[in-house]
Every structure is written in C-alpha cells, then in structure tokens.
Amino acid sequence: MQVSENSVNNTASLKNLKGFDESHPPDPKLIDSCVHCGFCLSTCPSYRVLGKEMDSPRGRIYLMDAINEGEIALNTATVEHFDSCLGCLACVSTCPSGVQYDKLISATRHQVERNYPRSLPDQFFRQLIFSLFPYPNLLRVLLVPLLVYQKLGFAKFFRTTGLLNKISPRLAAMESILPEITLKSFQDNLPTIIRAQGEKRYRVGVILGCVQRLFFSPVNEATVRVLTANGCEVVIPKSQGCCAALPEHQGQTEQAKALARQMIDSFANEDVDFVIINAAGCGHTLKEYGHILESDPEYREKAKDFAAKVKDAQEFLATVGLTAKLSSVTDKPLNLVYQDACHLLHGQKISVQPRQVLRQIPGVKLREPIDAALCCGSAGVYNMLQPEVAEELGRQKVQNLLNTGAELIASANPGCTLQITKHLQLQGKKISVIHPMELLDYSIRGEKLKL
C-alpha cells in the first residue's frame, strides 16, 4: 500500500532520514500483529471525518512501520496523521487480531514530541496547555480574569461575532468550551477525611482531578456523598495533583512521569483499599501507571500496586453494591441516555457497570443512542488542537443523543460534558448533562431534578 511520502531510492538518503530514536519506538512485533483487514476503519472517528487511509489506525501503523524501517521520515507529512488520531481506542475494541494500537500510538506520540520540531505557534499553544491544565492551583489563578471576561460580556461578543475564530481557531475552540465560572470554582472545601455513614465497609481515596475540581466541583462533592452513604470512609490527600492524563496522551514523557510519581506519593501512607476516580480519561491513565513508570526502578512496583487499586466510581459501586436507599429523582419516569466516554468504554472496558448502577434508580429508563462507541471529539485536548474534526464529531454525537428522545444526558467525563454541552447550545437545545454520581446523589438524598 502507498504511504503519503515519496519513496526514497538512494541508500545514503535513507540513512539521513530523521526518524524515531532508540528510546521505546513503536514495537515492530505489535506493528506486525496488524493484518491490515480494515475492520478499524468504520469505527475510527478521524477516518470517518477525513476519509483518508493515513488518518486511520491501519494507515498510521503503515507509517510507523515505514519510519521504523527508515523508508520515510518523521516530518510534517507524517506527523499530521499521528496528530489527527483522537486516541479514543475504538479500534482496539474492534480489532479482531488484538492489535495493541493504544501502545503503538502512545509510543509514537512520545517520539514525535522528542524528535519533531513543531512550528512556533504550535509550540506556544501546546506549551500554554501543558503549563496550565495539569496544575489546578495555577489554573485557579487564571479563573479571576476569566470570571471578569465572562461577567463583562466578552464571551458572548466573541462567540456571536466569530472574531476570535478569525484570529486563532484553536483559541476560539478553547474559549468555546469554557464553562461558566462561579464562586465554587475558587473553593476547595472538601476535608481530608470524611467518615462513612453507618458501618464502614471500605477506606477509599478520592482523586479530585484538575478540570473536575475547578469547573465541576459539585461532581466531586456528590461522589464523596455517594461513597460515604454506601459505607466508605473517604480520604482526600491535599498533596495530590494532576493524574498525568493530559501530558501522557500528548507525549510529554517527563512531565507525565513526574505527575504520576507525585500522585503515588500523595497516597503512599493513607492505607486505602481502593483509589476512586470519577473522570474517565483520568481513570484510564491512572490504571496505566505501571506502564508509564516501568523504566523507573524506584517507582516501578509502587506504580503497579497503585494502579491495581484504581477503580472508576461507577465500576466500584457496581462491584461492591449499593447499600443506600434510592428514590426517584422525578415525579414521572425519566428517559435518560448514558454517554459512553471513550477512555471508559474502550480504555477501561467499562460499559455495563454504569448502566447497572443507573437502572437501580427508581423511574429511570435508559435509552441507547446509535454509534454509542463513536468519540464525541473532546479526547482530552483534541478539540482544542484539532477543532475542525472535533466540531463534526461533536455535532454527530449530540444529534445521536437527541435522537433517543431522552430528557437528560449522563456523562462520566468532564471533557465529554463540555463538548456535548457546547454542541447542545449550538443546536439550541436546553437538555442538561449530568454526571452519574450527581444523579445517584440526588436519588440517595431524595431530591428532585429540575429538568
């Protein structure tokens, strides 16, 4: 099959091609496991939008192999195809040959960041993201001017006129998913230890996240209440930081390792049975700590032990069972659609458990959308780095959710929630997006939803 690069005939030229370095390039054995059957094409969101072979998992594997073999270079023509991947891992779920594309694209992205010189504007934008988002305390400082920005009506102005999009589509994409800044965004009022209600069944740690703790603090508060209502003593170490999902998914090797070590250290002396996370993308990375720190002799075993304790909140509750009494959250049957976050569905293989838990709420009727396994286009920071593809995927996802006739959308990932909310607003729909833990919290407390 042809790749998007002219073949190189001169042997000397082959030796001079810029390629991968020797530090964990894409594994040739994993590459060879791909039989190029094409089953991945129909489930790959970037291929469905762009329609190019090289923007599919199969096409990218061809590129990885060709770069490994010194046949083509790691340059703009090849990197753009790696950048177009959302990392949603739908292809991993679909592949009949069991190709570990997740490990291949991860290794490739770390190679790209080390060996490919990005343009200055691209460097600036990426540095802005990696310098802010993984550091909630620094990001909280930025909320002050953002609050002023919103209160003075600048957000409405830029979104109405489209002026920011003309200046920078990426900045416009970042601004378009900015949620409303409230006083809760500046609070950090959860104590270090919260006692279980009734008999203590487990002692669990809770990870607050970065975006989650700033823009979705009610989700964290609801998660803690649900856990304590079901017999869990909750521990929240103040020293915890970012889970490393963002830098790890974008190939920022050393930053990801440093943040993973910090997270492990923050729980080192807490003696918890499980570590609970309520954000899908974070959960997938936390469970990968053994892989992220496999070359670190000091943290290798610590990372494996930590990862073994990590449980998604819904996964945990479905496993240990709910003991708190649940009541209806509406006065009539509630038609609810659950949005499968990619890193929960494909990355952690968690799909049945959230539905099992939600169905226990009296009056809830779950609706299933078509293309439930297709990414919404958020994919960490993909909707900021590749806004054109993300826009089309967001539009499709929201339309599919609306077509179910549901009155409420449940989403277990902050990025998905922001993306879906944006496209609901663009389509003029006033349907709320709620985290499953919030819905359970309403049910346990006997409160009614305002739809």
Secondary structure as GFF3:
##gff-version 3
##sequence-region A 1 451
A	DSSP	alpha_helix	11	16	.	.	.	ID=ss1
A	DSSP	alpha_helix	28	32	.	.	.	ID=ss2
A	DSSP	three_ten_helix	41	43	.	.	.	ID=ss3
A	DSSP	alpha_helix	45	50	.	.	.	ID=ss4
A	DSSP	three_ten_helix	53	55	.	.	.	ID=ss5
A	DSSP	alpha_helix	57	68	.	.	.	ID=ss6
A	DSSP	alpha_helix	76	83	.	.	.	ID=ss7
A	DSSP	alpha_helix	90	94	.	.	.	ID=ss8
A	DSSP	alpha_helix	101	115	.	.	.	ID=ss9
A	DSSP	alpha_helix	120	132	.	.	.	ID=ss10
A	DSSP	alpha_helix	136	151	.	.	.	ID=ss11
A	DSSP	alpha_helix	154	161	.	.	.	ID=ss12
A	DSSP	alpha_helix	163	167	.	.	.	ID=ss13
A	DSSP	alpha_helix	169	176	.	.	.	ID=ss14
A	DSSP	three_ten_helix	183	186	.	.	.	ID=ss15
A	DSSP	beta_strand	193	194	.	.	.	ID=ss16
A	DSSP	beta_strand	202	206	.	.	.	ID=ss17
A	DSSP	alpha_helix	211	215	.	.	.	ID=ss18
A	DSSP	alpha_helix	217	229	.	.	.	ID=ss19
A	DSSP	beta_strand	232	235	.	.	.	ID=ss20
A	DSSP	alpha_helix	245	249	.	.	.	ID=ss21
A	DSSP	alpha_helix	253	266	.	.	.	ID=ss22
A	DSSP	beta_strand	274	277	.	.	.	ID=ss23
A	DSSP	alpha_helix	280	286	.	.	.	ID=ss24
A	DSSP	alpha_helix	289	292	.	.	.	ID=ss25
A	DSSP	alpha_helix	300	309	.	.	.	ID=ss26
A	DSSP	beta_strand	310	312	.	.	.	ID=ss27
A	DSSP	alpha_helix	313	320	.	.	.	ID=ss28
A	DSSP	beta_strand	334	339	.	.	.	ID=ss29
A	DSSP	alpha_helix	342	345	.	.	.	ID=ss30
A	DSSP	alpha_helix	352	358	.	.	.	ID=ss31
A	DSSP	beta_strand	364	367	.	.	.	ID=ss32
A	DSSP	alpha_helix	382	385	.	.	.	ID=ss33
A	DSSP	alpha_helix	387	402	.	.	.	ID=ss34
A	DSSP	beta_strand	408	411	.	.	.	ID=ss35
A	DSSP	alpha_helix	414	426	.	.	.	ID=ss36
A	DSSP	beta_strand	433	434	.	.	.	ID=ss37
A	DSSP	alpha_helix	436	445	.	.	.	ID=ss38
###
